[in-house]
């Protein structure tokens, strides 16, 4: 979706675009443990959904709260792929990419929370 013309306001946010890339990396990581794969996918999906939700909120404090939740979910998704790699459940390259995108998503969201 980052390459498409933005339609909804959250699609213009770089944080949302990077979180979508994180979701793709998690999906393609090939985590063999089904429970860890499910947890990683749910966290990555939740990060994207919470960014969209936060951007639709009107009250500034409410927006910040939901962006903070998204930051935690992005961090969890990246950590799940890292743990999968450490336990031999996926490639180290997938973990490195998830870590990079998770960190970037968290940093961008920190800017939106301030």
LOZAKOL-401828 format. One record per residue: residue number from 1; residue in three letters; x, y, z of N, C-alpha, C, CB in turn. Coordinates in nm, 4 decimals, decimal comma, m for minus. Glycine has a CB too. Layout:
! LOZAKOL-401828
NUM|ALA|X|Y|Z|X|Y|Z|X|Y|Z|X|Y|Z;
...
This chain:
! LOZAKOL-401828
1|UNK|0,0791|m0,1208|0,0000|0,0000|0,0000|0,0000|0,0836|0,1277|0,0000|m0,0901|m0,0004|0,1177;
2|UNK|0,2059|0,1256|0,0528|0,2843|0,2478|0,0510|0,3073|0,3032|m0,0893|0,4158|0,2235|0,1170;
3|UNK|0,2999|0,2212|m0,1939|0,3224|0,2684|m0,3296|0,1947|0,3182|m0,3969|0,3834|0,1585|m0,4120;
4|UNK|0,0810|0,2995|m0,3335|m0,0458|0,3434|m0,3896|m0,0735|0,4883|m0,3508|m0,1602|0,2524|m0,3425;
5|UNK|m0,1642|0,5523|m0,4225|m0,2058|0,6875|m0,3887|m0,2822|0,6832|m0,2566|m0,2932|0,7498|m0,5022;
6|UNK|m0,2395|0,7634|m0,1567|m0,3088|0,7613|m0,0268|m0,4552|0,8010|m0,0399|m0,2391|0,8549|0,0719;
7|UNK|m0,5380|0,7252|0,0282|m0,6814|0,7526|0,0283|m0,7242|0,7931|0,1685|m0,7621|0,6291|m0,0204;
8|UNK|m0,6818|0,7178|0,2675|m0,7145|0,7478|0,4065|m0,5982|0,8235|0,4698|m0,7457|0,6176|0,4859;
9|UNK|m0,6286|0,9054|0,5694|m0,5262|0,9917|0,6285|m0,4075|0,9147|0,6851|m0,5871|1,0754|0,7371;
10|UNK|m0,4323|0,7990|0,7462|m0,3213|0,7249|0,8066|m0,2225|0,6736|0,7020|m0,3748|0,6081|0,8881;
11|UNK|m0,2668|0,6567|0,5779|m0,1781|0,6065|0,4730|m0,0682|0,7060|0,4378|m0,2583|0,5731|0,3488;
12|UNK|m0,0880|0,8316|0,4739|0,0135|0,9335|0,4490|0,1250|0,9305|0,5532|m0,0505|1,0708|0,4464;
13|UNK|0,0997|0,8655|0,6661|0,1989|0,8609|0,7736|0,3117|0,7647|0,7386|0,1331|0,8194|0,9060;
14|UNK|0,4336|0,8129|0,7483|0,5495|0,7270|0,7238|0,5517|0,6132|0,8255|0,6812|0,8086|0,7307;
15|UNK|0,5097|0,6401|0,9478|0,5064|0,5352|1,0507|0,4166|0,4199|1,0073|0,4574|0,5927|1,1853;
16|UNK|0,3035|0,4502|0,9468|0,2131|0,3448|0,8999|0,2759|0,2675|0,7847|0,0782|0,4044|0,8563;
17|UNK|0,3403|0,3384|0,6936|0,4043|0,2733|0,5793|0,5155|0,1789|0,6249|0,4608|0,3783|0,4828;
18|UNK|0,5954|0,2230|0,7212|0,7038|0,1387|0,7722|0,6464|0,0206|0,8503|0,7996|0,2211|0,8618;
19|UNK|0,5407|0,0434|0,9268|0,4765|m0,0663|1,0002|0,4211|m0,1708|0,9033|0,3632|m0,0122|1,0907;
20|UNK|0,3696|m0,1278|0,7893|0,3222|m0,2224|0,6877|0,4377|m0,3041|0,6316|0,2503|m0,1480|0,5739;
21|UNK|0,5529|m0,2417|0,6152|0,6719|m0,3156|0,5714|0,7124|m0,4174|0,6772|0,7891|m0,2189|0,5424;
22|UNK|0,7039|m0,3782|0,8037|0,7331|m0,4716|0,9128|0,6381|m0,5907|0,9059|0,7215|m0,4011|1,0506;
23|UNK|0,5121|m0,5658|0,8822|0,4141|m0,6738|0,8697|0,4533|m0,7698|0,7578|0,2737|m0,6164|0,8437;
24|UNK|0,4958|m0,7162|0,6448|0,5378|m0,8016|0,5327|0,6593|m0,8868|0,5700|0,5702|m0,7155|0,4092;
25|UNK|0,7544|m0,8264|0,6403|0,8740|m0,9007|0,6822|0,8358|m1,0127|0,7780|0,9768|m0,8062|0,7486;
26|UNK|0,7486|m0,9826|0,8727|0,7039|m1,0850|0,9682|0,6339|m1,1981|0,8931|0,6086|m1,0234|1,0754;
27|UNK|0,5473|m1,1627|0,8013|0,4736|m1,2639|0,7235|0,5692|m1,3528|0,6439|0,3736|m1,1958|0,6278;
28|UNK|0,6726|m1,2920|0,5860|0,7656|m1,3662|0,5009|0,8828|m1,4276|0,5765|0,8183|m1,2761|0,3943;
29|UNK|0,8887|m1,4085|0,7072|1,0024|m1,4587|0,7855|1,0071|m1,6109|0,7899|0,9964|m1,4042|0,9272;
30|UNK|0,8949|m1,6744|0,7697|0,8917|m1,8202|0,7710|0,9147|m1,8793|0,9091|0,9944|m1,8738|0,6766;
31|UNK|0,8611|m1,8142|1,0108|0,8762|m1,8647|1,1480|0,8081|m2,0011|1,1557|0,8147|m1,7645|1,2537;
32|UNK|0,8850|m2,1020|1,1962|0,8320|m2,2386|1,1963|0,7422|m2,2695|1,3157|0,9456|m2,3364|1,1938;
33|UNK|0,7667|m2,2062|1,4289|0,6834|m2,2286|1,5479|0,5486|m2,1594|1,5254|0,7540|m2,1743|1,6787;
34|UNK|0,4390|m2,2349|1,5144|0,3101|m2,1720|1,4818|0,2617|m2,0717|1,5860|0,2059|m2,2780|1,4646;
35|UNK|0,2885|m2,0974|1,7129|0,2434|m2,0037|1,8172|0,3220|m1,8733|1,8109|0,2580|m2,0671|1,9569;
36|UNK|0,4529|m1,8833|1,7921|0,5354|m1,7628|1,7829|0,5038|m1,6870|1,6545|0,6854|m1,7986|1,7885;
37|UNK|0,4822|m1,7602|1,5457|0,4449|m1,6966|1,4187|0,3139|m1,6202|1,4347|0,4320|m1,8022|1,3060;
38|UNK|0,2157|m1,6817|1,5003|0,0864|m1,6168|1,5226|0,1017|m1,4922|1,6095|m0,0120|m1,7147|1,5880;
39|UNK|0,1824|m1,5026|1,7140|0,2028|m1,3874|1,8024|0,2713|m1,2734|1,7276|0,2863|m1,4278|1,9255;
40|UNK|0,3721|m1,3068|1,6473|0,4424|m1,2043|1,5695|0,3477|m1,1376|1,4698|0,5628|m1,2659|1,4954;
41|UNK|0,2662|m1,2176|1,4029|0,1715|m1,1622|1,3058|0,0669|m1,0743|1,3735|0,1026|m1,2747|1,2289;
42|UNK|0,0142|m1,1208|1,4858|m0,0867|m1,0405|1,5561|m0,0280|m0,9076|1,6021|m0,1428|m1,1179|1,6767;
43|UNK|0,0957|m0,9095|1,6515|0,1591|m0,7854|1,6973|0,1830|m0,6904|1,5800|0,2925|m0,8161|1,7688;
44|UNK|0,2311|m0,7434|1,4679|0,2567|m0,6583|1,3511|0,1261|m0,6010|1,2955|0,3305|m0,7382|1,2415;
45|UNK|0,0224|m0,6834|1,2901|m0,1079|m0,6348|1,2440|m0,1629|m0,5289|1,3388|m0,2074|m0,7513|1,2314;
46|UNK|m0,1471|m0,5530|1,4673|m0,1967|m0,4589|1,5672|m0,1242|m0,3250|1,5580|m0,1810|m0,5175|1,7074;
47|UNK|0,0057|m0,3288|1,5292|0,0801|m0,2034|1,5131|0,0190|m0,1207|1,4003|0,2301|m0,2316|1,4845;
48|UNK|m0,0055|m0,1841|1,2879|m0,0660|m0,1133|1,1737|m0,2051|m0,0606|1,2082|m0,0745|m0,2063|1,0513;
49|UNK|m0,2856|m0,1463|1,2672|m0,4229|m0,1070|1,3001|m0,4275|0,0052|1,4033|m0,5005|m0,2271|1,3516;
50|UNK|m0,3395|0,0008|1,5020|m0,3388|0,1057|1,6038|m0,2903|0,2386|1,5484|m0,2519|0,0644|1,7207;
51|UNK|m0,1989|0,2355|1,4529|m0,1565|0,3607|1,3890|m0,2749|0,4226|1,3153|m0,0378|0,3361|1,2909;
52|UNK|m0,3482|0,3402|1,2419|m0,4661|0,3905|1,1707|m0,5697|0,4442|1,2690|m0,5282|0,2796|1,0836;
53|UNK|m0,5929|0,3689|1,3763|m0,6912|0,4122|1,4761|m0,6497|0,5439|1,5408|m0,7091|0,3045|1,5837;
54|UNK|m0,5235|0,5529|1,5810|m0,4755|0,6746|1,6478|m0,4905|0,7960|1,5579|m0,3291|0,6587|1,6897;
55|UNK|m0,4621|0,7774|1,4306|m0,4712|0,8901|1,3392|m0,6154|0,9354|1,3180|m0,4086|0,8540|1,2064;
56|UNK|m0,7103|0,8499|1,3502|m0,8508|0,8873|1,3407|m0,9064|0,9480|1,4682|m0,9316|0,7682|1,3039;
57|UNK|m0,8274|0,9472|1,5742|m0,8728|1,0040|1,7021|m0,8638|1,1560|1,6969|m0,7885|0,9488|1,8208;
58|UNK|m0,9525|1,2217|1,7698|m0,9568|1,3682|1,7702|m0,8809|1,4259|1,8888|m1,1013|1,4170|1,7725;
59|UNK|m0,9011|1,3700|2,0067|m0,8367|1,4225|2,1277|m0,6872|1,3909|2,1253|m0,9025|1,3632|2,2554;
60|UNK|m0,6013|1,4925|2,1421|m0,4563|1,4707|2,1370|m0,4058|1,3642|2,2351|m0,3857|1,6001|2,1647;
61|UNK|m0,4576|1,3637|2,3564|m0,4124|1,2647|2,4549|m0,4509|1,1234|2,4113|m0,4721|1,2954|2,5940;
62|UNK|m0,5674|1,1100|2,3531|m0,6134|0,9796|2,3050|m0,5273|0,9320|2,1882|m0,7615|0,9865|2,2627;
63|UNK|m0,4952|1,0232|2,0970|m0,4067|0,9898|1,9841|m0,2726|0,9398|2,0353|m0,3860|1,1123|1,8920;
64|UNK|m0,2149|1,0123|2,1310|m0,0837|0,9737|2,1852|m0,0893|0,8364|2,2507|m0,0347|1,0778|2,2869;
65|UNK|m0,1963|0,8104|2,3245|m0,2110|0,6817|2,3933|m0,2137|0,5661|2,2936|m0,3391|0,6807|2,4783;
66|UNK|m0,2897|0,5815|2,1855|m0,3014|0,4727|2,0880|m0,1728|0,4605|2,0052|m0,4232|0,4963|1,9951;
67|UNK|m0,1071|0,5728|1,9750|0,0231|0,5645|1,9086|0,1238|0,4909|1,9976|0,0755|0,7060|1,8737;
68|UNK|0,1172|0,5124|2,1282|0,2073|0,4431|2,2212|0,1808|0,2924|2,2207|0,1910|0,4993|2,3642;
69|UNK|0,0554|0,2540|2,2112|0,0218|0,1116|2,2014|0,0808|0,0541|2,0724|m0,1330|0,0904|2,2054;
70|UNK|0,0678|0,1268|1,9633|0,1234|0,0822|1,8349|0,2745|0,0651|1,8443|0,0886|0,1822|1,7231;
71|UNK|0,3397|0,1553|1,9150|0,4854|0,1457|1,9329|0,5216|0,0166|2,0053|0,5391|0,2676|2,0115;
72|UNK|0,4468|m0,0161|2,1087|0,4713|m0,1403|2,1811|0,4485|m0,2629|2,0945|0,3830|m0,1472|2,3031;
73|UNK|0,3454|m0,2596|2,0124|0,3148|m0,3729|1,9244|0,4227|m0,3914|1,8182|0,1785|m0,3530|1,8574;
74|UNK|0,4728|m0,2827|1,7618|0,5802|m0,2927|1,6621|0,7063|m0,3510|1,7245|0,6105|m0,1546|1,6007;
75|UNK|0,7353|m0,3081|1,8461|0,8513|m0,3610|1,9175|0,8336|m0,5096|1,9452|0,8733|m0,2846|2,0490;
76|UNK|0,7140|m0,5488|1,9855|0,6861|m0,6905|2,0118|0,7012|m0,7744|1,8851|0,5446|m0,7073|2,0692;
77|UNK|0,6509|m0,7254|1,7740|0,6609|m0,7999|1,6480|0,8067|m0,8219|1,6098|0,5874|m0,7255|1,5351;
78|UNK|0,8871|m0,7164|1,6197|1,0293|m0,7289|1,5866|1,0990|m0,8254|1,6818|1,0979|m0,5916|1,5911;
79|UNK|1,0668|m0,8166|1,8094|1,1282|m0,9050|1,9089|1,0893|m1,0506|1,8851|1,0875|m0,8625|2,0502;
80|UNK|0,9670|m1,0748|1,8422|0,9227|m1,2123|1,8159|1,0039|m1,2749|1,7027|0,7726|m1,2150|1,7810;
81|UNK|1,0330|m1,1968|1,5989|1,1145|m1,2493|1,4888|1,2580|m1,2707|1,5364|1,1115|m1,1528|1,3666;
82|UNK|1,3074|m1,1800|1,6200|1,4409|m1,1976|1,6782|1,4485|m1,3269|1,7578|1,4768|m1,0784|1,7681;
83|UNK|1,3494|m1,3504|1,8417|1,3456|m1,4710|1,9244|1,3372|m1,5951|1,8358|1,2260|m1,4664|2,0226;
84|UNK|1,2589|m1,5863|1,7293|1,2494|m1,6991|1,6363|1,3860|m1,7306|1,5762|1,1477|m1,6687|1,5244;
85|UNK|1,4592|m1,6277|1,5377|1,5926|m1,6499|1,4801|1,6884|m1,7076|1,5839|1,6493|m1,5185|1,4236;
86|UNK|1,6831|m1,6551|1,7057|1,7718|m1,7050|1,8113|1,7444|m1,8507|1,8439|1,7569|m1,6208|1,9369;
87|UNK|1,6205|m1,8945|1,8248|1,5855|m2,0335|1,8559|1,5850|m2,1218|1,7309|1,4488|m2,0392|1,9235;
88|UNK|1,6405|m2,0706|1,6215|1,6526|m2,1497|1,5001|1,5233|m2,1689|1,4237|1,7078|m2,2812|1,5334;
89|UNK|1,4260|m2,0815|1,4468|1,2941|m2,0946|1,3848|1,2779|m2,0121|1,2571|1,1885|m2,0546|1,4832;
90|UNK|1,3739|m1,9242|1,2289|1,3714|m1,8471|1,1046|1,5117|m1,7941|1,0776|1,2679|m1,7300|1,1125;
91|UNK|1,5296|m1,7357|0,9614|1,6607|m1,6853|0,9207|1,6996|m1,5601|0,9995|1,6612|m1,6549|0,7707;
92|UNK|1,8276|m1,5488|1,0250|1,8820|m1,4312|1,0935|1,8567|m1,3043|1,0121|2,0330|m1,4488|1,1189;
93|UNK|1,8588|m1,3158|0,8802|1,8355|m1,1985|0,7946|1,6950|m1,1415|0,8152|1,8557|m1,2356|0,6466;
94|UNK|1,5977|m1,2286|0,8368|1,4611|m1,1823|0,8641|1,4568|m1,1077|0,9964|1,3620|m1,3010|0,8663;
95|UNK|1,5282|m1,1597|1,0957|1,5321|m1,0942|1,2267|1,5980|m0,9573|1,2166|1,6068|m1,1815|1,3286;
96|UNK|1,7055|m0,9478|1,1391|1,7739|m0,8191|1,1238|1,6836|m0,7159|1,0575|1,9020|m0,8362|1,0421;
97|UNK|1,6104|m0,7588|0,9552|1,5195|m0,6661|0,8862|1,4028|m0,6270|0,9764|1,4665|m0,7292|0,7559;
98|UNK|1,3490|m0,7221|1,0506|1,2396|m0,6915|1,1439|1,2878|m0,5962|1,2522|1,1839|m0,8210|1,2076;
99|UNK|1,4072|m0,6183|1,2997|1,4643|m0,5306|1,4028|1,4800|m0,3878|1,3499|1,6012|m0,5852|1,4506;
100|UNK|1,5308|m0,3758|1,2272|1,5493|m0,2438|1,1663|1,4149|m0,1727|1,1497|1,6200|m0,2568|1,0296;
101|UNK|1,3168|m0,2426|1,0942|1,1857|m0,1814|1,0704|1,1100|m0,1561|1,2002|1,1022|m0,2700|0,9790;
102|UNK|1,1225|m0,2468|1,2963|1,0589|m0,2258|1,4261|1,1155|m0,1037|1,4963|1,0759|m0,3487|1,5140;
103|UNK|1,2476|m0,0893|1,4900|1,3118|0,0276|1,5505|1,2724|0,1570|1,4820|1,4618|0,0123|1,5466;
104|UNK|1,2653|0,1528|1,3505|1,2261|0,2734|1,2765|1,0808|0,3099|1,3053|1,2465|0,2530|1,1252;
105|UNK|0,9940|0,2095|1,3093|0,8530|0,2352|1,3418|0,8411|0,2970|1,4803|0,7702|0,1049|1,3343;
106|UNK|0,9119|0,2390|1,5764|0,9071|0,2906|1,7139|0,9569|0,4347|1,7199|0,9912|0,2020|1,8078;
107|UNK|1,0639|0,4650|1,6483|1,1182|0,6011|1,6486|1,0195|0,7000|1,5865|1,2519|0,6056|1,5728;
108|UNK|0,9596|0,6617|1,4751|0,8616|0,7498|1,4110|0,7406|0,7728|1,5006|0,8167|0,6911|1,2771;
109|UNK|0,6965|0,6675|1,5670|0,5820|0,6820|1,6575|0,6175|0,7671|1,7784|0,5326|0,5449|1,7033;
110|UNK|0,7401|0,7575|1,8257|0,7826|0,8427|1,9376|0,7690|0,9893|1,9000|0,9282|0,8114|1,9784;
111|UNK|0,8008|1,0214|1,7758|0,7835|1,1585|1,7289|0,6378|1,2013|1,7258|0,8431|1,1736|1,5918;
112|UNK|0,5486|1,1092|1,6952|0,4055|1,1412|1,6917|0,3449|1,1501|1,8313|0,3307|1,0368|1,6103;
113|UNK|0,4090|1,0863|1,9278|0,3574|1,0853|2,0652|0,3914|1,2154|2,1378|0,4143|0,9655|2,1428;
114|UNK|0,4983|1,2810|2,1018|0,5422|1,4030|2,1718|0,4459|1,5166|2,1585|0,6750|1,4467|2,1211;
